[in-house]
Amino acid sequence: MSNVQGMSDPNYVSKQYRDGSNLNARIRLHQLFSVNQYGWQRWLFDQMKLEANSKVLELGCGTGELWLENLERIPKGVEVVISDFSEGMVEQVQKNLKNQPNFQYKVIDAQAIPFEDDRFDFVIANHMLFHLPDREKGLSEIKRVLKPSGWLFASTIGKNNLIEINEMVTRFEPQFATWNTLASDSFSLENGEAQLRKHFSSVTLHRYPDSLMVTEAKPLIEYVFSGRLQLSDERKAKLVEFIEREFSDHGGRIFLTKDSGLFVAKN
Ligand SMILES: C[S@@+](CC[C@H](N)C(=O)[O-])C[C@H]1O[C@@H](n2cnc3c(N)ncnc32)[C@H](O)[C@@H]1O
């Protein structure tokens, strides 16, 4: 039997992010084949313009790439609470960032943030709001812990993100038609602004211009298996053959649309 699990299904989310392995497979595809060489994490950091001595809370930090790729650019005196719902991720990020001053590590569910009101200057929620079963609660919690002068940075994807992979796996198995579209149904570049406007006084969307030119089948196969597909071993082997055939049919190069950006929201 084949199946696709929902983006905010707690069973899916806790299994998917038990540790960094699935997320790493996805980050790797972008690191190897992104056309825009500037880099997503550096670009994100540019948009945030964190101020010296500010207090920052990151929710759903994953493996901590944002900080790892910008360590030398963190302004003086910034204090960061870096957090994730998954204990495995928090352990991983603690290892990745060891010895860095000014970081505090915490397991936090974004829907129940264990801090007092008006505590932070900046809250960061990168590619994670689409996982919240109760996003309204999450957004009101973020607003509550932000100072009145505070800002939320929330990145996500749009409906065209990696649309070619969606088309490819749907040709293999029509039930996978929703594989890549579930995030865009919950919190996306298209519908995120309306959701944020209910809580924040101004919201601006910044899009990151990029695409992928994939020239090796293996990282793409690992990406596909890092997601929500549930397949028998036999069907998995068939999907590997299918993707390898796609590669040779396209002369060993597959172009993928990347559709990602950042909402900057003022409290
Ligand atoms: C797609 S990953 C993004 C990781 C990282 N922010 C990045 O952009 O690379 C989503 C992360 O959100 C976390 N997450 C899911 N539900 C959460 C919740 N309710 N509260 C906090 N974090 C959550 C997952 O454990 C995972 O690490």
The ligand as a MOL file (V3000), in Angstrom:
LIG
                    3D

  0  0  0     0  0            999 V3000
M  V30 BEGIN CTAB
M  V30 COUNTS 27 29 0 0 0
M  V30 BEGIN ATOM
M  V30 1 C 11.4400 21.6710 7.8720 0
M  V30 2 S 12.2440 21.6380 9.4350 0 CHG=1
M  V30 3 C 13.0170 23.2280 9.4220 0
M  V30 4 C 14.2560 23.2810 10.2590 0
M  V30 5 C 15.0330 24.6120 10.2120 0
M  V30 6 N 14.2640 25.7220 10.7300 0
M  V30 7 C 15.4630 24.9190 8.7940 0
M  V30 8 O 14.8910 25.8280 8.1630 0
M  V30 9 O 16.3760 24.2260 8.3120 0 CHG=-1
M  V30 10 C 10.9120 21.8630 10.5840 0
M  V30 11 C 11.3340 21.7920 12.0540 0
M  V30 12 O 10.2080 22.1880 12.8590 0
M  V30 13 C 10.1740 21.3400 13.9970 0
M  V30 14 N 8.7900 21.3420 14.5360 0
M  V30 15 C 7.7180 20.6740 14.0680 0
M  V30 16 N 6.6290 20.9300 14.8360 0
M  V30 17 C 7.0230 21.7980 15.7920 0
M  V30 18 C 6.3700 22.4450 16.8850 0
M  V30 19 N 5.0860 22.2250 17.1460 0
M  V30 20 N 7.0960 23.2920 17.6550 0
M  V30 21 C 8.4110 23.5070 17.4180 0
M  V30 22 N 9.0980 22.9100 16.4060 0
M  V30 23 C 8.4120 22.0640 15.6070 0
M  V30 24 C 10.6560 19.9900 13.5030 0
M  V30 25 O 11.0910 19.1560 14.5600 0
M  V30 26 C 11.7620 20.4100 12.5280 0
M  V30 27 O 13.0220 20.4870 13.1560 0
M  V30 END ATOM
M  V30 BEGIN BOND
M  V30 1 1 1 2
M  V30 2 1 2 3
M  V30 3 1 2 10
M  V30 4 1 3 4
M  V30 5 1 4 5
M  V30 6 1 5 6
M  V30 7 1 5 7
M  V30 8 2 7 8
M  V30 9 1 7 9
M  V30 10 1 10 11
M  V30 11 1 11 12
M  V30 12 1 11 26
M  V30 13 1 12 13
M  V30 14 1 13 14
M  V30 15 1 13 24
M  V30 16 1 14 15
M  V30 17 1 14 23
M  V30 18 2 15 16
M  V30 19 1 16 17
M  V30 20 1 17 18
M  V30 21 2 17 23
M  V30 22 1 18 19
M  V30 23 2 18 20
M  V30 24 1 20 21
M  V30 25 2 21 22
M  V30 26 1 22 23
M  V30 27 1 24 25
M  V30 28 1 24 26
M  V30 29 1 26 27
M  V30 END BOND
M  V30 END CTAB
M  END
